[in-house]
């Protein structure tokens, strides 16, 4: 088992983490989103203490952070486990994305200023550059980089919505959808319809065409949902047959 140590160096200025618990939470988040920690898997304190070399209090703080994002479930007197996964939950995530993020996009396109436009253009440019590198030399590292740029692009689209709480909910839902993409083994940036949506989506937003932008994003969600549901259902069937 790989051991990752978190100590005082993790809380120094520039480390990217406010506390050691934030660092542990970030690592656990990555392992949950990428499927390294499986749905409904028990998160045993003795195992995590050995792996991260931190105390129970720090682990509990990290796990409570993740439970707030619906990635971990806490049970009174029974510890923690990774959130379970199901087709019904996946569909619910996308139904909420369609309601909430499209509303955020509508607000953002209406209110966005010159700075918002510049940040959106930059986010799209970084994502496209990464896609070109992926086409030349695919790797797990580039896949993770694309995921970050893809999330940043969608965050940039809705950044001017005027509600930090709304932005946070959208990020949480997108992270939950990303976990299902990994569980379904759907490769990032490989579905042509999905990647083809990004440029017209940005152009409609920059043109302040609210109707077109929202229609493209809705279609984007519909296709993404269908691809992930099919992949996840297929994996679930394969597991049942293997038993």
Buried (B, 14 or more C-beta within 10 A) or exposed (E): EEEEEBEEEBBEEEBEBEBBBBBBBBBBBEBBBBBEBEBEBEBEBEEBBEBBBBEEEBBBBBBBBBBEBBBBBBEEEEBBBBBEBEEEBBEEBBEBBBEBBBBBBBBBBEEBEEEBBEBBEEBBEBBBEBBEEBEEEBEEEBBEBBBEBBBBBBBBBBBBBEBEEBBEBBBBBBBBBBBBBBBBEBEBBBBEEBBEBBEEBBBBBBEEBBEBBBBBBBBBBEBBBEBBBEBBEEBBEEEEEEE
